[in-house]
Amino acid sequence: SPATTSPQPTTTIPPQQNRSTPTTLALSTTTTAGPTTTSTTQAPTVTSPQAAAQGLMGAYQANDKNAAAKYATPAVVDGLFKTPYSPPPGSSQGCTASASYSTCTHVAGNTTYEMRVTKVDSVGNYGVYYMKITRAVTTTTAQPN
């Protein structure tokens, strides 16, 4: 009985759309007191596309939706956490840069997570703003004798 694997179903989070304005995930703070103004700028904490993708997948594997919010937009986090993570833990397949974003891939068993990552604020943090999840379905067919 040969087994075949075909990719399906695919989930896209959020639906494909023109993404000209990134969503802000982290903020700079400005404090005003009397006649002087003090501006405090945070150093970036998610400093690369790879860090954003791995941080999101680590939070997902730990079932920590709050931690995931540091690495992705609310739409991606909400969509991703609709289905609980199931083992195996999987591994990063790296990131590939294009002109406006990087595509990072994580594979766990028969599931592939393709993430689009870009800078999301003026501080320089990166975040996942789009995710496509593909689960391969294995079918077995019986051969007549």
C-alpha positions in Angstrom: 0.0 0.0 0.0 1.9 3.1 -1.1 1.4 6.2 0.9 1.1 9.6 -0.8 1.3 13.0 0.8 -0.5 16.0 -0.7 -0.5 19.5 0.8 -3.8 20.6 2.2 -5.6 22.3 3.8 -4.0 25.8 3.9 -4.9 28.5 6.4 -3.9 32.1 5.7 -3.7 34.5 8.6 -4.8 37.3 8.0 -6.3 37.0 4.5 -4.0 38.2 1.7 -4.2 42.0 1.4 -2.2 45.0 0.3 0.0 45.7 3.3 1.4 49.2 2.8 1.3 50.3 6.4 2.8 48.0 9.1 1.1 47.5 12.4 2.9 48.9 15.4 3.8 46.3 18.1 6.0 48.4 20.4 6.0 52.1 21.3 8.4 54.8 22.2 7.4 56.8 25.2 7.6 60.6 25.7 7.2 62.1 29.2 6.4 65.8 29.5 6.8 67.6 32.9 6.5 71.4 33.1 8.6 73.3 30.6 11.0 70.4 29.9 10.4 67.4 27.7 12.2 64.1 28.2 12.0 61.5 25.4 12.9 57.9 26.1 13.4 55.6 23.1 13.4 51.9 23.7 16.1 49.8 22.1 14.7 47.1 19.7 14.2 43.8 21.4 13.2 41.8 18.3 16.2 42.6 16.1 15.8 40.3 13.1 13.1 38.5 11.0 14.5 35.2 12.4 14.1 36.4 16.0 10.5 37.3 15.3 9.6 34.0 13.6 11.4 31.9 16.2 9.9 33.9 19.1 6.4 33.5 17.7 6.8 29.7 17.2 8.4 29.3 20.7 5.5 31.1 22.3 3.0 29.1 20.2 4.7 25.8 21.3 4.5 27.0 25.0 0.8 28.0 24.5 1.7 31.5 25.6 -0.5 33.9 23.6 0.7 36.9 25.6 4.3 36.2 24.8 3.4 35.7 21.1 2.0 39.3 21.0 5.6 40.6 21.2 6.4 38.9 17.9 3.3 39.2 15.7 0.2 41.3 14.9 -3.0 40.5 16.8 -4.6 39.0 13.7 -1.7 36.5 13.3 -1.6 35.6 17.0 -5.4 35.1 17.2 -5.5 33.0 14.0 -2.5 30.9 15.0 -3.8 30.1 18.5 -7.2 28.9 17.2 -5.5 25.5 16.8 -3.4 24.2 19.6 0.2 23.4 18.7 0.8 19.6 18.5 4.2 17.9 18.7 6.8 17.4 17.2 8.5 20.7 18.1 9.9 21.2 14.5 12.6 23.5 13.4 13.3 26.8 11.6 14.1 26.5 7.9 15.5 30.1 8.0 14.4 33.3 6.4 14.7 34.8 2.9 14.6 38.5 2.4 12.8 40.4 -0.4 12.5 44.2 -1.0 9.7 44.8 1.6 9.6 41.8 3.9 11.3 38.5 4.8 9.7 35.1 4.5 10.6 32.7 7.3 9.6 29.0 7.4 9.1 26.6 10.3 8.4 22.9 9.7 6.9 20.6 12.4 5.9 17.1 11.3 3.5 17.5 8.4 2.8 21.2 9.1 4.6 24.1 7.4 4.3 27.6 8.8 5.3 30.3 6.3 5.6 33.8 8.0 6.1 37.2 6.5 8.1 39.5 8.7 8.9 43.2 8.5 10.0 46.1 10.7 6.9 47.1 12.6 8.0 50.3 14.4 10.4 53.2 14.4 12.5 51.6 17.0 13.5 48.8 14.7 11.6 45.8 16.0 10.5 43.1 13.6 7.1 41.3 13.7 5.2 38.7 11.8 2.2 40.3 10.0 1.1 37.3 7.8 1.2 33.6 8.2 0.2 30.7 5.9 -0.2 27.2 7.5 -0.1 24.2 5.3 -0.8 20.7 6.7 0.1 17.7 4.4 -2.5 14.9 4.5 -1.2 11.4 4.2 -3.5 8.9 2.4 -3.0 5.2 1.9 -4.4 3.4 -1.1 -4.9 -0.3 -1.4 -3.6 -1.9 -4.6 -5.7 -4.8 -6.0 -3.9 -8.2 -6.1 
